[in-house]
Structure formats: structure tokens, C-alpha cells
Amino acid sequence: MHCSQGHPTSAYTPARKHRRFDLQFPVFLSFATDGVARSLDAISKNVSVEGVLVQAGDLIPVRTQVSLTMNVVAPSSRRPVVLLGEGEVVRVKSMGPGSGFAIAVKCQQPITEIEEQLH
């Protein structure tokens, strides 16, 4: 096995651009496959400003464009913070029989909070 700058070439993983946070919150994904609008409920596994890894009961094909809505509820918060993002599925991995799929979504823009105005 050859090494490049102290990293084995077969196991080298480039440094992440943004910090990831292990957060488990409900995520609603909407997307189209074969021209049909679909949606899928999932749970976040980790989140960064440019993407999210979710676990879901069904898969979404790689390169599918998705919109996501995440409801973040903090113990000290009176109401959830709603985060929105749009991006592309970049990786899908089976979690094993009956365990669903890990779906990685890379967002086109940073994930943002919806500012709800009370009337």
C-alpha cells in the first residue's frame, strides 16, 4: 500500500469542508421520479450547513433533486425551528434488511431557517 502525505491511498478520505453535527430530527423529503411527485419521511443522522445524512424506509435514486424540511426541536424551545434545503442525492446505502437506507443529500445552497411571522 502506498502512502501519500502520511495517508494510505486506499483509505484516504479528504477533509470535510464543513463541520457535521450528529442530530436526529424529523426530515420531510419531496422529489420527483419518472415525472411523479413523491415524498418520504426520514430521520436526520448528521447535518452540516451544506448537507444532511438521513435514514429512511425507502430509497431515493442517486442524482435525484430533492427539497427537504427539517423540524428541529430544542428542549428549551417553545416551538420548533424549521430548516429548509434543496439539493441532490449523492449517496445511498442499504442499512441492512428491514433497517432502511442511509441517504446523503448535498445542498445547492446552505440550509436555512424559515422565519415565521406571527400575525
Backbone as a printed PyTorch tensor [residue, N CA C, xyz], in Angstrom:
tensor([[[  0.8400,  -1.1700,   0.0000],
         [  0.0000,   0.0000,   0.0000],
         [  0.8890,   1.2380,   0.0000]],

        [[  0.6620,   2.1550,  -0.9050],
         [  1.4400,   3.3800,  -0.9890],
         [  0.8360,   4.4470,  -0.0980]],

        [[  1.6700,   5.3050,   0.3980],
         [  1.1910,   6.3990,   1.2340],
         [  1.4420,   7.7230,   0.5340]],

        [[  0.5240,   8.6400,   0.7110],
         [  0.6510,   9.9780,   0.1440],
         [  0.4510,  10.9770,   1.2640]],

        [[  1.4770,  11.7000,   1.5990],
         [  1.4560,  12.6990,   2.6660],
         [  0.9590,  12.0890,   3.9800]],

        [[  1.3860,  10.8630,   4.2730],
         [  1.0440,  10.2510,   5.5440],
         [ -0.2910,   9.5370,   5.5690]],

        [[ -1.0420,   9.5210,   4.4530],
         [ -2.3390,   8.8510,   4.3990],
         [ -2.2560,   7.6710,   3.4530]],

        [[ -2.7380,   6.4950,   3.8460],
         [ -2.7800,   5.3720,   2.9140],
         [ -3.6870,   5.7270,   1.7300]],

        [[ -3.2410,   5.4890,   0.5250],
         [ -4.0080,   5.8890,  -0.6550],
         [ -5.3380,   5.1670,  -0.7420]],

        [[ -5.4310,   3.9150,  -0.2980],
         [ -6.6860,   3.1860,  -0.4280],
         [ -7.7170,   3.5890,   0.6220]],

        [[ -7.2840,   4.2390,   1.6890],
         [ -8.2180,   4.6090,   2.7530],
         [ -8.2980,   6.1190,   2.9530]],

        [[ -7.6730,   6.8810,   2.0800],
         [ -7.6530,   8.3290,   2.2500],
         [ -9.0200,   8.9330,   2.0030]],

        [[ -9.4850,   9.7380,   2.9520],
         [-10.7310,  10.4820,   2.8110],
         [-10.4010,  11.9520,   2.9660]],

        [[-10.7720,  12.7950,   1.9920],
         [-10.4500,  14.2090,   2.1140],
         [-11.1570,  14.8400,   3.3130]],

        [[-10.5510,  15.8740,   3.8620],
         [-11.1390,  16.5650,   4.9980],
         [-12.4850,  17.1550,   4.6160]],

        [[-13.4160,  17.1280,   5.5430],
         [-14.7370,  17.6960,   5.3070],
         [-14.6340,  19.2090,   5.2520]],

        [[-15.4130,  19.7890,   4.3640],
         [-15.4090,  21.2350,   4.1960],
         [-16.1110,  21.9300,   5.3610]],

        [[-17.1800,  21.2990,   5.8850],
         [-17.9580,  21.8800,   6.9650],
         [-18.1310,  20.8670,   8.0930]],

        [[-18.2030,  21.3690,   9.2920],
         [-18.3910,  20.5240,  10.4680],
         [-19.7490,  19.8370,  10.4150]],

        [[-19.7920,  18.5840,  10.8440],
         [-21.0300,  17.8170,  10.8880],
         [-21.4930,  17.7050,  12.3410]],

        [[-22.8210,  17.7070,  12.5110],
         [-23.4150,  17.5920,  13.8340],
         [-24.3270,  16.3720,  13.8590]],

        [[-24.1350,  15.5140,  14.8540],
         [-24.9770,  14.3270,  14.9990],
         [-26.3060,  14.7720,  15.6030]],

        [[-27.2970,  14.9650,  14.7510],
         [-28.6190,  15.4300,  15.1720],
         [-29.6740,  14.5040,  14.5960]],

        [[-30.5900,  14.0660,  15.4420],
         [-31.6680,  13.2030,  14.9920],
         [-32.9920,  13.9580,  15.1220]],

        [[-33.4930,  14.4300,  13.9700],
         [-34.7560,  15.1600,  13.9090],
         [-35.5470,  14.6900,  12.6940]],

        [[-36.8730,  14.8780,  12.7280],
         [-37.6840,  14.5130,  11.5670],
         [-37.3190,  15.3470,  10.3350]],

        [[-37.2470,  14.6820,   9.1910],
         [-36.9530,  15.3490,   7.9170],
         [-38.0040,  14.8860,   6.9100]],

        [[-38.5790,  15.8360,   6.1870],
         [-39.5390,  15.5360,   5.1360],
         [-38.8520,  15.8200,   3.8080]],

        [[-38.7680,  14.8090,   2.9430],
         [-38.1250,  14.9560,   1.6350],
         [-39.1850,  14.9130,   0.5480]],

        [[-39.1160,  15.8430,  -0.4080],
         [-40.0030,  15.7910,  -1.5680],
         [-39.1440,  15.8020,  -2.8220]],

        [[-39.6030,  15.0340,  -3.8350],
         [-38.8040,  14.8460,  -5.0420],
         [-39.7080,  14.2680,  -6.1220]],

        [[-39.1920,  14.1930,  -7.3350],
         [-39.9290,  13.5780,  -8.4380],
         [-39.0990,  12.4450,  -9.0270]],

        [[-39.7640,  11.3290,  -9.3080],
         [-39.1230,  10.2320, -10.0330],
         [-40.0510,   9.8430, -11.1740]],

        [[-39.4890,   9.7560, -12.3540],
         [-40.2570,   9.4320, -13.5580],
         [-41.4460,  10.3730, -13.7340]],

        [[-41.2510,  11.6460, -13.3700],
         [-42.2940,  12.6490, -13.5410],
         [-43.3970,  12.6100, -12.5010]],

        [[-43.2770,  11.7610, -11.4920],
         [-44.2910,  11.6310, -10.4440],
         [-43.7570,  12.2470,  -9.1550]],

        [[-44.5430,  13.1750,  -8.5700],
         [-44.1550,  13.8030,  -7.3030],
         [-44.2640,  12.7750,  -6.1820]],

        [[-43.2230,  12.7200,  -5.3530],
         [-43.1950,  11.7860,  -4.2310],
         [-42.7070,  12.5030,  -2.9930]],

        [[-42.9300,  11.8770,  -1.8580],
         [-42.4040,  12.4060,  -0.5960],
         [-41.9950,  11.2280,   0.2760]],

        [[-41.1420,  11.5260,   1.2310],
         [-40.5990,  10.4870,   2.0890],
         [-40.2690,  11.0960,   3.4400]],

        [[-40.6970,  10.4470,   4.5120],
         [-40.3220,  10.8560,   5.8580],
         [-39.0260,  10.1620,   6.2400]],

        [[-38.1610,  10.8910,   6.9210],
         [-36.8590,  10.3480,   7.3130],
         [-36.4620,  10.9320,   8.6560]],

        [[-35.3370,  10.4610,   9.1730],
         [-34.7370,  10.9990,  10.3980],
         [-33.2990,  11.3880,  10.0720]],

        [[-32.9220,  12.5970,  10.4590],
         [-31.5430,  13.0250,  10.2140],
         [-30.5950,  12.2110,  11.0860]],

        [[-29.4070,  11.9540,  10.5510],
         [-28.3470,  11.2830,  11.2930],
         [-27.2320,  12.2660,  11.5970]],

        [[-26.8570,  13.0400,  10.5790],
         [-25.9290,  14.1450,  10.8160],
         [-26.2290,  15.2510,   9.8150]],

        [[-25.8780,  16.4680,  10.2300],
         [-26.2490,  17.6580,   9.4720],
         [-25.0540,  18.5910,   9.4020]],

        [[-24.8570,  19.2080,   8.2300],
         [-23.8910,  20.2970,   8.0940],
         [-24.5940,  21.4240,   7.3610]],

        [[-23.9220,  22.5410,   7.2090],
         [-24.5340,  23.6780,   6.5300],
         [-24.8050,  23.3710,   5.0600]],

        [[-24.0870,  22.4100,   4.4770],
         [-24.2480,  22.0930,   3.0630],
         [-24.8400,  20.7200,   2.7800]],

        [[-25.3850,  20.0590,   3.7930],
         [-25.9720,  18.7740,   3.5090],
         [-26.4670,  18.0540,   4.7330]],

        [[-27.0810,  16.8990,   4.4700],
         [-27.6500,  16.1040,   5.5520],
         [-27.5830,  14.6260,   5.1740]],

        [[-27.3560,  13.7960,   6.1800],
         [-27.4480,  12.3540,   6.0250],
         [-28.6950,  11.9290,   6.7720]],

        [[-29.6090,  11.2530,   6.0770],
         [-30.8560,  10.8170,   6.6970],
         [-30.9880,   9.3090,   6.6000]],

        [[-31.8290,   8.7580,   7.4600],
         [-32.1930,   7.3540,   7.3690],
         [-33.6790,   7.3040,   7.0560]],

        [[-34.0400,   6.5280,   6.0310],
         [-35.4250,   6.4240,   5.5850],
         [-35.7690,   4.9800,   5.2670]],

        [[-37.0580,   4.6840,   5.2430],
         [-37.5190,   3.3330,   4.9620],
         [-37.4780,   2.9630,   3.4970]],

        [[-37.3360,   3.9470,   2.6200],
         [-37.2930,   3.7010,   1.1840],
         [-36.0900,   4.4420,   0.6180]],

        [[-35.6770,   4.0830,  -0.5760],
         [-34.5160,   4.7580,  -1.1630],
         [-34.9500,   5.8280,  -2.1570]],

        [[-34.0620,   6.7470,  -2.3990],
         [-34.2080,   7.7660,  -3.4410],
         [-33.0030,   7.5840,  -4.3480]],

        [[-33.1930,   7.4890,  -5.6510],
         [-32.0530,   7.2610,  -6.5450],
         [-31.0020,   8.3770,  -6.4660]],

        [[-29.7280,   7.9750,  -6.5950],
         [-28.6220,   8.9300,  -6.6550],
         [-28.8720,   9.8940,  -7.8180]],

        [[-28.5020,  11.1350,  -7.6380],
         [-28.6600,  12.2420,  -8.5870],
         [-30.0860,  12.7870,  -8.6470]],

        [[-30.9840,  12.3300,  -7.7760],
         [-32.3350,  12.8750,  -7.7070],
         [-32.2960,  14.2200,  -6.9820]],

        [[-32.9720,  15.2160,  -7.5360],
         [-33.0960,  16.5180,  -6.8940],
         [-34.1740,  16.4180,  -5.8110]],

        [[-33.8780,  16.9320,  -4.6080],
         [-34.8250,  16.8600,  -3.5010],
         [-34.9590,  18.2100,  -2.8130]],

        [[-36.1120,  18.4140,  -2.2090],
         [-36.3250,  19.5210,  -1.2710],
         [-36.4880,  18.8870,   0.0950]],

        [[-35.9150,  19.5040,   1.1120],
         [-36.0280,  18.9320,   2.4460],
         [-36.4920,  19.9730,   3.4410]],

        [[-37.2610,  19.5080,   4.3970],
         [-37.7240,  20.3320,   5.5100],
         [-37.3940,  19.5660,   6.7810]],

        [[-36.6740,  20.2130,   7.6910],
         [-36.2860,  19.5780,   8.9450],
         [-36.8690,  20.3700,  10.1100]],

        [[-37.5180,  19.6680,  11.0350],
         [-38.0840,  20.2930,  12.2270],
         [-37.1600,  20.0260,  13.4010]],

        [[-36.4770,  21.0790,  13.8630],
         [-35.5170,  20.9680,  14.9600],
         [-36.1960,  21.4540,  16.2360]],

        [[-36.2830,  20.5750,  17.2200],
         [-36.9250,  20.9160,  18.4760],
         [-35.8760,  20.8350,  19.5790]],

        [[-35.6170,  21.9840,  20.1970],
         [-34.6790,  22.0210,  21.3180],
         [-35.4760,  21.9160,  22.6170]],

        [[-34.9220,  21.2680,  23.6380],
         [-35.6520,  21.1130,  24.9030],
         [-36.1020,  22.4460,  25.5090]],

        [[-35.3300,  23.4990,  25.3110],
         [-35.6610,  24.7920,  25.9050],
         [-36.4910,  25.6810,  24.9810]],

        [[-36.8540,  25.1860,  23.8080],
         [-37.5790,  25.9930,  22.8340],
         [-39.0790,  25.7870,  22.9570]],

        [[-39.8340,  26.8520,  22.7480],
         [-41.2940,  26.7680,  22.7800],
         [-41.8530,  26.1880,  21.4960]],

        [[-41.1610,  26.3990,  20.3950],
         [-41.6270,  25.8870,  19.1070],
         [-40.4250,  25.4200,  18.2950]],

        [[-40.6860,  24.5360,  17.3260],
         [-39.5590,  24.0190,  16.5350],
         [-38.9940,  25.0690,  15.5880]],

        [[-37.7400,  24.9100,  15.2810],
         [-37.1010,  25.7000,  14.2360],
         [-37.2240,  24.8660,  12.9610]],

        [[-37.7120,  25.4900,  11.8970],
         [-37.9060,  24.7740,  10.6420],
         [-36.7770,  25.1610,   9.6860]],

        [[-36.0220,  24.1570,   9.2270],
         [-34.9140,  24.3730,   8.3050],
         [-35.2920,  23.8470,   6.9270]],

        [[-34.8900,  24.5920,   5.8960],
         [-35.1760,  24.2040,   4.5170],
         [-33.8930,  24.0460,   3.7330]],

        [[-33.9120,  23.1550,   2.7680],
         [-32.7780,  22.9910,   1.8700],
         [-33.2270,  22.3420,   0.5780]],

        [[-32.4380,  22.5420,  -0.4630],
         [-32.6560,  21.8760,  -1.7410],
         [-31.3140,  21.3430,  -2.2060]],

        [[-31.3340,  20.1480,  -2.7610],
         [-30.0720,  19.5860,  -3.1970],
         [-30.2500,  18.3260,  -4.0020]],

        [[-29.1930,  17.5190,  -3.9890],
         [-29.1390,  16.3200,  -4.8140],
         [-28.6760,  15.1460,  -3.9690]],

        [[-29.3110,  14.0080,  -4.1840],
         [-28.8760,  12.7770,  -3.5190],
         [-27.5290,  12.3830,  -4.1230]],

        [[-26.5150,  12.2600,  -3.2670],
         [-25.1720,  11.9380,  -3.7560],
         [-24.7210,  10.5250,  -3.3700]],

        [[-25.4310,   9.9170,  -2.4010],
         [-25.0450,   8.5720,  -1.9830],
         [-26.2410,   7.9030,  -1.3050]],

        [[-26.4160,   6.6120,  -1.5710],
         [-27.4570,   5.8160,  -0.9230],
         [-26.8220,   4.4990,  -0.5000]],

        [[-27.0770,   4.1030,   0.7400],
         [-26.5070,   2.8510,   1.2430],
         [-27.5770,   2.0940,   2.0140]],

        [[-27.7360,   0.8130,   1.7050],
         [-28.6660,  -0.0250,   2.4480],
         [-28.1380,  -0.2090,   3.8680]],

        [[-29.0430,  -0.0930,   4.8430],
         [-28.6560,  -0.2770,   6.2450],
         [-28.8620,  -1.7310,   6.6850]],

        [[-29.2600,  -2.5810,   5.7490],
         [-29.5000,  -3.9850,   6.0620],
         [-30.9850,  -4.3010,   5.9970]],

        [[-31.3270,  -5.5860,   5.9850],
         [-32.7280,  -6.0000,   5.8630],
         [-33.6050,  -5.3710,   6.9500]],

        [[-34.6580,  -4.6890,   6.5210],
         [-35.6040,  -4.0810,   7.4480],
         [-35.1320,  -2.8230,   8.1420]],

        [[-33.9280,  -2.3460,   7.8310],
         [-33.3780,  -1.1680,   8.5090],
         [-33.4260,   0.0910,   7.6680]],

        [[-33.8390,  -0.0150,   6.4260],
         [-33.9540,   1.1650,   5.5770],
         [-32.6580,   1.5210,   4.8810]],

        [[-32.5500,   2.8110,   4.5420],
         [-31.4390,   3.3030,   3.7420],
         [-30.8550,   4.5760,   4.3370]],

        [[-29.5390,   4.7170,   4.2300],
         [-28.8670,   5.9790,   4.5470],
         [-28.7890,   6.7600,   3.2390]],

        [[-29.2860,   7.9910,   3.2540],
         [-29.3400,   8.8160,   2.0480],
         [-28.6050,  10.1180,   2.3260]],

        [[-27.5540,  10.3850,   1.5510],
         [-26.7830,  11.6200,   1.7030],
         [-27.2560,  12.6400,   0.6680]],

        [[-27.6100,  13.8330,   1.1480],
         [-28.0660,  14.9170,   0.2780],
         [-27.0830,  16.0740,   0.3860]],

        [[-26.5490,  16.5010,  -0.7500],
         [-25.6920,  17.6810,  -0.8040],
         [-26.5500,  18.8530,  -1.2650]],

        [[-26.5990,  19.8970,  -0.4670],
         [-27.4530,  21.0440,  -0.7700],
         [-26.7640,  22.0170,  -1.7110]],

        [[-27.5700,  22.6390,  -2.5770],
         [-27.0550,  23.6160,  -3.5410],
         [-26.6960,  24.9310,  -2.8600]],

        [[-27.4580,  25.2870,  -1.8490],
         [-27.2470,  26.4910,  -1.0450],
         [-27.2020,  26.0390,   0.4140]],

        [[-26.6370,  26.8330,   1.3020],
         [-26.6610,  26.4400,   2.7160],
         [-28.0960,  26.2460,   3.2170]],

        [[-28.2690,  25.2770,   4.1040],
         [-29.5650,  25.0370,   4.7270],
         [-29.9380,  26.2880,   5.5230]],

        [[-31.1870,  26.7350,   5.3840],
         [-31.6150,  27.9770,   6.0320],
         [-32.8440,  27.7660,   6.8860]],

        [[-33.0340,  28.6810,   7.8320],
         [-34.1900,  28.6460,   8.7130],
         [-35.3320,  29.4350,   8.0940]],

        [[-36.5520,  28.9240,   8.2540],
         [-37.7360,  29.6610,   7.8340],
         [-38.0550,  30.6520,   8.9520]],

        [[-38.2040,  31.8780,   8.5970],
         [-38.5910,  32.9080,   9.5530],
         [-40.1030,  33.0180,   9.5180]],

        [[-40.7680,  32.4970,  10.5390],
         [-42.2200,  32.5870,  10.5890],
         [-42.6230,  33.8630,  11.3100]],

        [[-43.5320,  34.5880,  10.6870],
         [-44.0220,  35.8190,  11.2920],
         [-45.3800,  35.5510,  11.9090]],

        [[-45.5430,  35.9850,  13.1410],
         [-46.8300,  35.8310,  13.8220],
         [-47.6850,  37.0280,  13.5210]],

        [[-48.9610,  36.7820,  13.2290],
         [-49.8880,  37.8760,  12.9360],
         [-50.8430,  38.0650,  14.0790]]])
